[in-house]
């Protein structure tokens, strides 16, 4: 099974991806996580350091693919999750999507894909140009990480459009949204009324999720020394269980930009006010 995780930049995709990868490993699956971001920090919370990238390794081998071995590019992370970082070109030069393609090409030549039950692509931000949408060409499911905010849902809508486009040529499905560190989900609910899609999980505003990124540890590793965090791990295990059940998923019909802008803006400009009870209703409540 191949998964592609997308979402607005800075929304917590990598933290979410790493914890889902560990959750899948906890369910007995052999997992490979591929970071598709020039920052090459997708797997940081799994390994605790910035591992060398595919591009670094190819440069050191003068781009002789035949001289690259699996152990040169695949690093073992927490929970037995294997990790690869694609890397990227220098800023302002080249195409990051091309690097993703070269990463997949190299891993196929190494027969690495055949060894795993689940391969998870953690993809750069909300950039859905043809290059960074490339992992969708290989994925069975896309998962979108969002929060209860305007910008994240606007990005989610653009990603949904990419899923719809890629689904024309191969059996890609959107597994659903994952709300990350959000106190409420009312705007998420308003969005999915307009663009129907599943919500896999909504994680509350838990500070330890943010702290885990700084510590370079997954929530599962932190829970080993602080069992009070086990309840946070259950959120990721729930997502893993849903994915392993191979959900039907959806081919989303994204909302046109102007309509979505109006929908989300209206939420802020004209918030729904709770109904004011009549005196009779108040009296009934007092009697109860």
N, C-alpha and C positions, 0 to 999 in steps of 0.2 A: 504494500500500500504506500502511495506517495501523497504527502500532504504539503500544501503551500500556505504559509501564514503571512498575511498582509495586514496593513493598517497604517494610520497616520503616523508620521515620524514622531518619535518620543512617546508613543502611547503605551509602550511596554511589551512590544512584540517579542523581543528576544528573551526577556524574563519569562513571559508566558510560554514561549516555545520551549525553553530549557526545562521548565517544570512539567510541561506536557510530555516531553521526551522521557523524562525520568518516570513519570506516571505510566507511560506505555511500557518502559522497561520493568517497572514493578509488576506489571501484568504479564511478565514473561516473554516480552517481545524483544528481538534484537533490533536496536534503533541506531540510525545514522542521522545526525543533524548537520545540514549544510548551511553555513552562513553565507548569504548572498548580499553583502554590503561592503563597500570599500573600507569602512571603519574596522572591519574584521573583528568585531567584538560580540558577535552573536552567541558564541559558545563560552564566553568568559565565565558565566556562573557555573558552567559544567566543569571547566578545567582549572579555573582560578588564575589563568594567565592568557595573554594574547598569543594564540598559537600561530606559527608560520602559515602563510597563505599558499594557495595553489600557484598564484602568480610568482610569489617569492621563490618557490621551489623550482618552477619552470625556468625562471631567470638564472638560478644557480646552475641549472643543467643545460644552459644555452638552448632552451626550448627543444631538447631531444626527449620526446615523450617516452622513448624506449628505455631511457635511463632512470625513469621515475618508478619507484616501488610504492606499494600501498602504505608501508610504514613511514614513508617520507611525507605523506600528506594527511594521514588519518591518525588522530590522537584520541586516547582513551579518556573519557570524562567520568564524572560521578555517576554511580549506579550502573556502570558498564555501557553508558551511551557513547558511541563513537562520534567524533567531531571533525568536521572539515570546514575551513574558511576559504571561500573563493578569492577574496581580496578584490582589487580593482585597479584601474589605470590611475595615473596621477590626476589631480584635480584639473578639470577643464580640458582633459585630453583623453581621447578614446571613449569606448562605450562599455559601461559596466555590465550590460546585458551580454555582450560578447564574451566577457570573462565567465559569466555564468554558463554560457554554452560550452566554453572550453573546459570548464570544471566537470560538467556532465560527460563530455567526450572522454576526458582522461579517466574518470571513474568507471566508465563503461569499458574502456580498454583494459583496466585493471580488474575487470569482472567484479568490482566492488558492489554493484547494485544487487547482484545475485545472492549476496550473503546476508541480506537484511530483511526483516519482516516489515519494517516501517522506515521510510526515508522522509525526513521533514525538511523542507526548504524554508528558511527564515529570510524573508525578502525585504530589501531596503524600503522603508517609509511608504508614503502614498504615491510614489512615482510609478505610474502604470504605462510608461512608454513601451514600445514594442520590445525593447531589450530587457527591461526589468519585469516585463510580463512573461518572459521566456519560461520560468519555472512552471507556469500554468500549462505549458505544452506537455509537461511530464506528469502533472499531478492528477490524482483521482479526485481529491477534494481540496477546496480552498476554505480556509477559516479566516475571518476578518476580526481583528482586535480593535475595539473601539471604547469610548466612554460615553457618558450621557451628555456630551457637548456638541455644539454646532459643527465645529471644524472636523472632528473625528468622524461624524456621521456623513458629512459632505464627502470626505475622503473614501469612506466605506461605499458610498454610492458609486463613485468612479471605479472602484475596484470591482464592484458588482457588475458594472458595464463590461469590464475586461473579462470577467468570468463568462458572461453571456456570449461575448464575441468568440472566446476560445472554445466554448461548448459547441459551436457550430461545426467544428472539425474533429473533435474527439470527446469521449464521455467524461468530461469534467463536470463536477457538481459543486455548488456552494453548500458546505456542511452547515454553516451558520455563523452567527456573531458570538463573540466572547466579550462581555463587558469587563473592563479591567479597572479596578480601584475606583468604583463609582458609588456614591451614596444613594443615588436614586436611578431609576430606569424609565422615568416617564417620557423623556424625549426619545429614547430608544423605542419605546412602545408606539409612540406617535409615528416614527419613521417606518416601522414594520407594518403598521396599518396601511401605509401608502405603498410600500414595497415588501410584500409578504416574504418572509424568510425565517428560518428557525433561529432561536437564541439558545446556544449551547449552555452558557453559564454566565452569571453576572457576579463578579467578585466584589465584595464590599471594599470600603476605603480602609484597607489594612496597611498600616505604615511599614510593617515588616516586609511586604512585597517590594517596596522601594529600597529598603535597607539591604535586602538580599543582593540586589544588583551591585551596591557599593562594596559589600563584603566579598563578592565573587563566589557566592554559594547559592544553591537552589534552596527553596523552602524545605524540601525533604532533608537536605543535609543539615540545615539549621534546626529542624525538628528533632534530630538525633540528640542534641544537647538541651533542647527546650521543647519538651513534649506538648506544651500548650499550643504549639503551632501546628499540631497534627490536623486540626480542623481546617486549616488553610489548604493543606495538601489534599484534603478530600474534594475540594473544588476541582483541582486538576485531574484527580482520579476519575471524577464524574465525566469530565470532557473525554478522557481516554476511553472510558467504557462506552460512551456514545459512538465514538469514532470506530472502535473495534467491532461494534455491532453493525458496521457498514450501513449507515443510514441512506435513505433514498436521496436526500439532499434536494436542491432546487437549482433550476436555471433561472436566475433572478431577472426580472424586468426592472431595470434601474429607472429612477425618476429623472425626467429632464431637469437640467440644472436650474432653470428659472423657477420651475414648479417646486423643486426641493427647497430652494432658497426662500420662496414665499411660505412654504409649509413650516420650515424650521424658524423663520423669523416670526411668523404669527404666534408660535409657541411662546416666544419671549415677550412679544408686544401685547398679546391678548391672552394672558394666562387664564386658565379655567379656574374660576373661584368656586369653592364648595358651596352648595345650596344652603341658604339661611332657613332654619326650621321655623315653621309657623308656631304661634302660641299653643295651638292644639297639640302639635307634635311634641313640643317641649313638655306639655302637661302629661301626655302619654308616657314619655320617657321618665318623668319624675315618679309616676305611679308605678312603673316597672321597677 
